[in-house]
């Protein structure tokens, strides 16, 4: 199947990956700064605030997907220090996550996908969205993340005097919503049991979404079987992998 997959040269992949990462992460940081330090929440601009929160949620998903590519070395192929540096910084800013812990857990997920020992899987509730999400959330949101988030909120609230509702709506809500979005499209849908047989031991399926819907839902991470079969393919090239038939065998 990989014979039909044509990707740019590694230097071009790195240029594309880093350019997209700069746009996504830059937009994410810029919108956060605007929401905290420029925007003033009032009763009349709640619709705009909700729109900003929705965009920030989507960008947050993108930031995590960039970090995920960095784990696999596909953000900048052949430049491991760049991958590690970008991934570590973005994961720390996202929710105080530790780079090595998250990277090692993700590699375990690839080894044990959808089986006992997979840190992304809940073998006790393989069909329950809420119970599985709670297991997923509590495994990854450690005390370091709690300290990080509470510290940021405390600085904004007590030192910079930003209203709590503005912090919640434009910082807390997008972060929580992005974790739900990542979990639903990138973990639960592709790996859940009870939706038909898996095509191979990756225990994964892929969305049938078109390219734009796939980008909007989870930066193409719903093309999940393609990713498990070819983890060397960066997120932005997963539609190419889908068209090449890399994920043939199971769609959802």
N, C-alpha and C positions, 0 to 999 in steps of 0.2 A: 504493500500500500504506500510506503514512503517514497517509492520511485516516482510517483506522480506529483509529489510535493516539491514545489520550486520556491525557495526562499532567497532573499538577497544575500550577498556576501556578508561575512561577519562584521566587517567594518561598516557596511551600510546598515546592518541591523542595529549596531550600537548607536549610530547617528540617529536613526529613526526612533529607537527606544528612548534615548536620552532627551531628544527633542520633545517627544510626547510626554515624557515624565516631567520635564520642565513646565510644559503648558498646564498639565493636570495639577501637579503639586503647587505650581505658582498660582493658579486660579483658586485652588483650595485655601492656601494661606492668605491670598489677597482678599477673598470673600470673607474669611474669618476675621481679618483685621477690620474690614469695612463694617461687618456686623457688630463687632465689639466696640470699636473706637470712633466710628463716624455715624452709623445709623442710629436713629433715636426712635424707639418703639412707642407708638401711640395707638389709640383706638382706631384712628382713621387709616393707618397704614398696615394693619394686620394682614390683609391679603398679600401685600408685598413681602412682609416678613415671612409668611408661609412659603411664598415662592422662593425666597432666598434660602430658606431651610431645606426645601426640596432639592435645589441645585447643589447646596453644600453636602447633602446626603449622598447624592450621586458622585460628586467629586471625591468624597471620603471613600467610597467604594473603589474609585479609580486609584487613589493613593495606596490602598491596601493591595490591589492587584499589581501595581508597580513593585511593591515590596515583595510580593509573591514571585514575580519574574526575577527579581534580584536573588531570591533564594536559589532558583534554578540556574542562575548565571545567564539568563536570556535577556536581561535588561541591556547589558553591554557585554556580549560574548567575547571571551578572551581577556577580560579586565576584571578579575575577581575582586580587587580592592575597591574598584568603583561600585560594583554590585553590592558588596558588603557595606560600604559607607552609606550609599543612598538608602539601602534597605534598613539599616540600623537607625538612621536619622528619621526616616518617615514613620517607622513603626513606633519609635519613641514619641514623636509628635502626635501620632494617631491616638494612642491611649496608654503611653508609658510602657509599651511592650518591649521585652528583651529580645534582641535580634537572634542570638544563638538558640535560646529556648524555643522561639517560634519556628526558626529554620529546622531545628532537629525534630520538632513535633511534626512539621509538614513532611519531612522525609519519611518519618514513621507512617504517616498517613498513606503515602505512596506504596510503602512496603506491605501494609496490612489493610488496604482500602476496604471498608465495609465489613471488617471482621473484628473479632476480639483483639484488643490491643491497639486498635486504630484510635488515636486521640480525638479525631473528628467525629467518631461514630459512637452511638449509644446502643450497645448490643441489647440492653434491657428494654428499650423503647424504639425499635427500628422503624416504626410506622407513625409515631406520635410526634407531630411538629413541635408542640409546646414543651413536652418533657425532654425531647432531644435537644432543643434549643437551650433549655436551662442547663443541661449537662454540658453542652458546648460552651456556653457563656461562662459558667463557673470554672471550667477547666483552664480557660485562657485569661480571664479577667482576674489576675492575681492581686495580692496585697500591694505590689509595686504599682499596678495600674490604679488601684484605689487611691493610693497616696498621691500619684501624679494628678489624677483628675480633681481630687479634693483640693490640692494645692493650687491648681490653675483657677478653680472656681473661687477659692478664698481670696486670691490676689485680685481677681476681677471684681468680686463683691465688696470686699472690705477695704482694699487699698485704692482701686480705681473707681469705686463707687458706681459700677455698672448695675442697673436694675436686675434683680434675680430672674424675672420673667424673660428679659432679653437674653441673659446667659443661657437659660434653659432652652428657649426657642431656637437660638442661632448657634449654640454650641452643644448642649446636652442632647437635644432631640435629634439633630442630624447624625451625631455619633451613634446613638442607640439605634436609630432607624437604619443606618448603614450596616450595623452588625446583623440586623434581621435580614436585610437585603442580601448580604453576602452569604449568610447561612442558608436562606431559602433557595437561592438560585445556584449557589456554588457547592452546597453540601447536601441539604435535605432532598431537593428534587433529583439530583443525579444519583445519590447513593441510597435512597430510601428503599425499603423492602415492600413487598406487596403490590408492586406496579409491573409485574411481569419478570421473566427471567433475565438475568444479566448476560450479556454476550460473551464475557470472558472473566478471568480472575481479577480484573480491575474493579469489578463490581460497580460499574458506573454506566450512566446513560447520558445522552446529549439532548438538549432542546432542539426543537424543529424551527425555532424562530428565524426570521430573516435577519440580515446583517444589522439593520438599524435597530430592530427590537432587541437583538442580542446585545448590542452596544449599550442601549438604554437600560436593560435589565441588570447586567453585571459585567460590563466590559468584556463580553464574549466568554466569560467563564462558564456560562451555561453549555458551551460546547465542551463538555467535561470529559467525555470519552476520548475525544481528540487530544485533550491535554494529558490524560493518563497514558495514552499510547505513545504520544510524542511530547514529553515534557521539555524538549529542547525548542519548541515552537513558542515564540513570544505571544503575549495576549492579542496584539493587534493583527497577528497573522493566523489566528485560529480560524477565521472564516475561510482562509485559503486551505487550511487543513481539512475543513469540513467539505469544501467543494472537491477536494482531492479524494474524498472517501475514507479518510483516516479513521473516522468514527463510525463507519458503517456497522450496523448490527443492532443498534437500539436507540430509539428516540423517545422523547416524552412530550 
